[in-house]
Amino acid sequence: MAYKFSADSTVDANIRRILSEQLEKAIQQLSEDFQQTPGQAVHKARKHLKKGRTVLRLVRKSIDKDTYEREKNLLRDLGRSLSSARDSEVYQQTLNNLLDTYGLTLDTKGLSKLQESLSDLYQVRLKDLTDGDTPMAAIISDLKDSRSRLNQLAFNKTGWKAISANLKQIYGQGQARFYAAYEDGGDEAFHDWRKRVKDLWHSTCLLKPLWPTVMNAFESEIHQLAEALGGGHDIAALRHFLLNPPAEVALDNVHLQVLLPLMKHRQHRLHQQAKELGQKLYCEDPAAFNHRMASYWQVWVSSDSSSSAES
């Protein structure tokens, strides 16, 4: 089923279903699809793990605290164990995107050598996923165990109350980190904001059925914000990598002379785009935002009950 709530099920049943689906999809990517398209499989698996973590955050105050911490941290750590391969792929993509944005090519100042060494590094890190200290089989086993536990997840609240306080917190944290990012201006502050924006984006996807026309538009704008912040984060990651490169990466000073000013300018543009979106999306008081979502929820639940009674 889709990554969204169904009116045919209770909140706790929806949460268990969605968690199970996301972990099952991650398992499939890493056990089946990894053999054919390893890079794509790793990327998709990490996306499913992030969605699963958002679902857990959405009910964190309605489930056992130790259970929440254990499962959330496990999904985080498993995602990190896959990150080195994904990061090296992102370096290549970010370099290409940067050059395309400014009308340059890999022939500029011998950047093709840098791209080739990044590609070689990516292949090495992919191989490490099967031959390294944390073999893929162990990651898959941990995911299966987590899925089994989460299938039995118990709740101490039901209905809207199971997610209400957590949704308010997700929105409020994103709002606070929006202001903090532009006050601080550093890469880490923007990365912290990006993580909470993705939580709000994933949560909005779950809530789309409440009022599809409105929620689809809201989700689209949040997605644009997440993409802008993601682009800025990718540039920050590439810059940090190029300033601290491993020995096997073919990097010359002339590469930095070309790329660093471009990265600074592009990141600034992306952060300006993100600011305009953030001012609109985080303009509500968290309590007011939560009250609005609660009103949509009540109408949605009532409409479904009426439809069921009529049929």
N, C-alpha and C positions, 0 to 999 in steps of 0.2 A: 504493500500500500504506500501511498504518498507520505511525505514528511509533513504531516499536518494532523490536527485533531479531527476525529470523526464524531459526529453527533450521536452515532449509534452505540458509543461506548462511554463508560465512565472515565473520569480523568486518570485514575490510577491504571485502568486497563489500557488507555491510550499511551500512557507513559511507558508501561512495560512493553507494549507492542513496538513503539518507535525505537526504544533502546535496543530491543532484540533485532529489529531490522537493520539498524545502523551497524551494529557489531557483526551481524551476519554478512552484510555487504563488505565490510572491511576484511573479514575472514576470506570471503570469496576472492577479493582483489589480491590478497597476499598468497593464497594457496593455489588459485587457478590462473588468474589473469597475469600474475607476476611472471609466469614462464614465457608468455608471449610478448608482453609489453611492460617490462619491469618499471620503467620510469612513470608511466601513466598509472600503473597499479599502485605504486607507492603514494603518488599524489592523491588519488581518489580514496585510498584507505585512510590517509591522514585527515581528509575532509570528513569522512564518516565518523572518525574518532572525535573530531572537534564538535560535530553536531551532537554526538552522544554526550559530551561534556556539558554542552549548553542545556540539554534536556535535564541532566542532573542538577545543574544550577537552578533551573526553573522550579525544582521541587525540593531544594536543599533543606528548607525549614519544615518540610512535611514528611521527611524520612529520618531514620536513625542517623545521628551525626557521624558515628564511626563508619557506618556503611557508606555515607556520602564521601567522606574523606578517602576511604580506601579505594573506592571505584573511580572517583574523579582523578586521584593521583595515579592510579594504574593506567588509565587511558592517556593521561598526560605523558607519563614516562614511556609508554609504548610508542606514542607519537614522536617523542624525542629520539627514540632509538632508530626511527626511520628518517630523521631530519637531515642527516649529513648528505645522503644521496639526493634528496629533494633540493637542499640548499645549493649544491653544486650545479644542478640543472637550472635553478633560478638565476644563478650568476650568468649563465650563457644567455638566457632569455632576456634578462635585464640589460645586458650589454647590447644585444641586437636591437631591443626596443629603443634604447637611448640613441644609438646611431641612426635609426630610422627617423626618430623625432627631429633630429637636427640635420637630416639629409646627408649623412656620412656613410661610408662603407667600411668593411673590414680591411680594405686595402689602405685606409688612412693610417699613416705612421706604423705600418706593420702590425695592425691589431689582429690580423688573421692568426698570427702566432699565439697571441694571448688566447684567442677563442679556441684554438686547437688544444692548447694545454688545459683549458677549462673542460673541454670535452673528454680528454683523457682522464682527468681527475674524476669526472662524473662516472665513467666506466669503472674505475677502481673502487669508488664508494658503493656502487651498485653491487659489485662482486663481494664487498665486505658484508653485505646483508646476508649472504648465504654462507660465507666462510669466516665471519668475524666472531667476536666474543658473545654476541647475542644472535644466535641463528634464527632464521625465519620460523622454523618449526616451534621454537620456544615462544615467540611472539604470538603465533596462531593459537598455541595451547593456552596461553594466558587470556587471550580474547574469548576463547570458548568457555573457560572457567568463569570469566566475568559475566558473559551472557547468561550462563546458567544461574548465577547468583541473582542477577538483575531480573530474571524472569519471575523470581519469588519476592521482588521488592515490596515491602510493606509500607503503608502510609498511615499517618496519624491525623490527616485532614482529608476531606473529600471536596469534590466540585471545584468551584472557583477559588475557594479558600486554600486549596492545595498549591496554587501557583501565584495567587495575588501578591503576597508580600515579597516573593522572590522576583516577580516581574517588575514591581516598583523599585526594588534594589538594583536590578540590572539596568533599568533606565536611569536611575539616580547616579549610579557609578559611572555610567557613560557620560552623563552630563558633567559630573565633577571632573572627570579626566579630560573632557573637551577643554574646559577652562584651564586646567593644569598644563595641558600640552602647549598651549599658546603662551602661557605665562613662563614656562620653563624653556621651551624651544628646542629641547634636546631630542635625539632619536629615541631614547628609552621612554620618554614621556609620551611621544606619539605612538610608540608601539603599545604602551599600556592602554591608551585610548582605543587603538585599533582592536585590541582583544575584546573590550567591552562592546564596541560597535558590532563586532561579529556575533556576540551573544544576543544583542538586540535584533540583529538581522535574522538569526536562526529562530529566535523566539517568535518573531513576526511571521515567519513562514509557517510555524505551527498554528498560529492564530488566524490565518487567512480565511478559513471558512466563516468566521464571525460576521464579516461584511466584505465579501470578495472585492468589490469595486474599490472600496476605500483602502483595505489592507494590501491589495496588490500594488496600488500606487505608493503607499507608505513603504512597502518592502522594496520596491524598485529604487526609491530614493536612498534608502539605507544601504542597498547593495552598491549603488554608485559611490556612496561615502566610503564603504569598506574597500572598494576597488581603488579609490584615490589614496587612501591610507596605505593599502597594500603596495601600491606602486612606490610610494615614498619609503616604505619599510624595505622593499627590495633594493632600492638605491642605497639606503643606509647600510644594508648587509653587504652589498657589493663593494661599497667604499671601504668598509671595515676590512673586508677580505683583501682588497688590493693594497691596503696600507700595512697589512700583516700577512703577506702571502707565504704559502708553503714553498719549500725549495723547488719543487717540481713544476711550479707555474712560471711560464716564460713572461716576465714582466719587466719592461724597461722604464726608465724615468720619463721618457717621452710619452709613454702610454698614460701615465698619471697626469702629465701636463695637459694632455688632450681631454682626458675623461673627468678629472676632478671638477673643473669649472662647469662642465655640462651637467654633472650630477647635482651640483649645488643649485644650478638654475632650475633644472627639471623638478627637483624635490620641492623647491620653493613654490613653483607653480601648482604642484599637486596639493601642497598644504594650504594654499590659498583657495583652491577648489573645495577642499575638505572643510575649510572654515565656513564658507558660504552655506554648504549643506548642513553642517553642524549647527549653525545658528538657527536654522529652520526646524531641524529634526529634534533639537533639544531645547526648544523654546518654552516647553510646558514645565510646570512644577511636577515633580515625580508623582505626588499624590493625585494631581489633576489628570495626569496621563493614565495612571492606574484606574481612576474612577471612570474615565472614558472607555477604557478597555473592558471594565466590569459591566458598563451599560451595554456595550456591544454583545458581551457574553450572555447577559440575561435575555436579551431579545432573541439571540440565536437559539438558546436552550428552549425558550418559550415557543418559538416558531416551530422547532422540531417536535416538541411535545404535541402542539396543536395538529401538525401534519399527521403524526402517528395516530392520534385519536380519530381524525377524520377518515383515515384509511381503514 
